[in-house]
Amino acid sequence: MKERLFALLCLLAPAVLSSSANDWLPSVEPVGIFINHDGEEEELSNGTYDAPLEVTFYANPRDTAGYVIYYEWTIVKIEDSEESVLAVRNDEITEYTFRESGTSVKKDGVYMPNTTISYRVGLSITYRNKETGEEGYSEQEEADMMKFSLKGSSIYVYNAFSPNGDGKNDLFRVKTQSLLSFKMAIFNRWGEKIVSGTEQTLEVEYESDYAYYVCWDGTINGQQAPDGVYFISVEAVGSDGVIYTQRSDINLLTTSRERTTNTNN
């Protein structure tokens, strides 16, 4: 008799555990993923990032068997403590590109922050039991939501480079941060355009959180350009609303690197 009772309990035990598992309610573990400057996926954290920032948000739902799930992503902009909803999305996976980092004003020749902008992304779900029709609701606490901001913009145009093939300062690059658009053209002393490009056509190299647009390799029609002074025109728009219009000299020096000052290094 005892042996029969023990065998019966062993048969019933898995069924009891399974029934308990079915009582678990749906939940989500939302994350934001973006491609960093190394071309690798990185999880969004409470930090400050370059603009524009394209993020894919994943709900990562759990224990959804037997339920219908309705998602609601809310993307909020916070500007000087005032909040505004930028978008509401209802997909399990959604994308959004963040472009605005606040505004700046020019003071004593330097752009200074005028307003501060940050972002908050939260996810709530409504779930319905397919069998009973009962509904439930789950919403993230604000402390658990994703919060971050974007860096202000900057441009630095160097005044010299030395394309002599020694692997040091061989390319003329413009140092930038958080630009929404970039356009440049380089001219010789007679005003003839040598090369031009935009953020869509120029090669970009990333170093120490800065984006360097590769503007010129020092050649004209495939031939090494002669040493001398050239000129660059730059037009750009920053994530903080700053509009850049800059004209600068470029000293091309191949014969003596000791003469090269304020270089790309």
Secondary structure in CASP SS format (residue, H / E / C, confidence):
PFRMAT SS
TARGET T0000
AUTHOR 0000-0000-0000
METHOD secondary structure of the structure
MODEL  1
M C 1.00
K H 1.00
E H 1.00
R H 1.00
L H 1.00
F H 1.00
A H 1.00
L H 1.00
L H 1.00
C H 1.00
L H 1.00
L H 1.00
A H 1.00
P H 1.00
A H 1.00
V H 1.00
L H 1.00
S H 1.00
S H 1.00
S H 1.00
A H 1.00
N H 1.00
D C 1.00
W C 1.00
L C 1.00
P C 1.00
S E 1.00
V E 1.00
E C 1.00
P C 1.00
V E 1.00
G E 1.00
I E 1.00
F E 1.00
I E 1.00
N C 1.00
H C 1.00
D C 1.00
G C 1.00
E C 1.00
E E 1.00
E E 1.00
E E 1.00
L C 1.00
S C 1.00
N C 1.00
G C 1.00
T E 1.00
Y E 1.00
D C 1.00
A C 1.00
P C 1.00
L E 1.00
E E 1.00
V E 1.00
T E 1.00
F E 1.00
Y E 1.00
A C 1.00
N C 1.00
P E 1.00
R E 1.00
D C 1.00
T C 1.00
A C 1.00
G C 1.00
Y E 1.00
V E 1.00
I E 1.00
Y E 1.00
Y E 1.00
E E 1.00
W E 1.00
T E 1.00
I E 1.00
V E 1.00
K E 1.00
I E 1.00
E E 1.00
D C 1.00
S C 1.00
E E 1.00
E E 1.00
S E 1.00
V E 1.00
L E 1.00
A E 1.00
V E 1.00
R E 1.00
N C 1.00
D C 1.00
E C 1.00
I E 1.00
T E 1.00
E E 1.00
Y E 1.00
T E 1.00
F E 1.00
R C 1.00
E C 1.00
S C 1.00
G C 1.00
T C 1.00
S E 1.00
V E 1.00
K E 1.00
K E 1.00
D C 1.00
G C 1.00
V E 1.00
Y E 1.00
M E 1.00
P E 1.00
N C 1.00
T C 1.00
T C 1.00
I E 1.00
S E 1.00
Y E 1.00
R E 1.00
V E 1.00
G E 1.00
L E 1.00
S E 1.00
I E 1.00
T E 1.00
Y E 1.00
R E 1.00
N E 1.00
K C 1.00
E C 1.00
T C 1.00
G C 1.00
E C 1.00
E E 1.00
G E 1.00
Y E 1.00
S E 1.00
E E 1.00
Q C 1.00
E C 1.00
E H 1.00
A H 1.00
D H 1.00
M C 1.00
M E 1.00
K E 1.00
F E 1.00
S E 1.00
L E 1.00
K C 1.00
G C 1.00
S C 1.00
S E 1.00
I E 1.00
Y E 1.00
V E 1.00
Y C 1.00
N C 1.00
A E 1.00
F E 1.00
S C 1.00
P C 1.00
N C 1.00
G C 1.00
D C 1.00
G C 1.00
K C 1.00
N C 1.00
D C 1.00
L C 1.00
F E 1.00
R E 1.00
V E 1.00
K E 1.00
T E 1.00
Q E 1.00
S C 1.00
L E 1.00
L E 1.00
S E 1.00
F E 1.00
K E 1.00
M E 1.00
A E 1.00
I E 1.00
F E 1.00
N C 1.00
R C 1.00
W C 1.00
G C 1.00
E C 1.00
K E 1.00
I E 1.00
V E 1.00
S E 1.00
G E 1.00
T E 1.00
E C 1.00
Q C 1.00
T C 1.00
L C 1.00
E E 1.00
V E 1.00
E E 1.00
Y E 1.00
E E 1.00
S C 1.00
D C 1.00
Y E 1.00
A E 1.00
Y E 1.00
Y E 1.00
V E 1.00
C E 1.00
W E 1.00
D C 1.00
G C 1.00
T E 1.00
I E 1.00
N C 1.00
G C 1.00
Q E 1.00
Q E 1.00
A C 1.00
P C 1.00
D C 1.00
G E 1.00
V E 1.00
Y E 1.00
F E 1.00
I E 1.00
S E 1.00
V E 1.00
E E 1.00
A E 1.00
V E 1.00
G E 1.00
S C 1.00
D C 1.00
G C 1.00
V C 1.00
I E 1.00
Y E 1.00
T E 1.00
Q E 1.00
R E 1.00
S E 1.00
D E 1.00
I E 1.00
N E 1.00
L E 1.00
L C 1.00
T C 1.00
T C 1.00
S C 1.00
R H 1.00
E H 1.00
R H 1.00
T C 1.00
T C 1.00
N C 1.00
T C 1.00
N C 1.00
N C 1.00
END
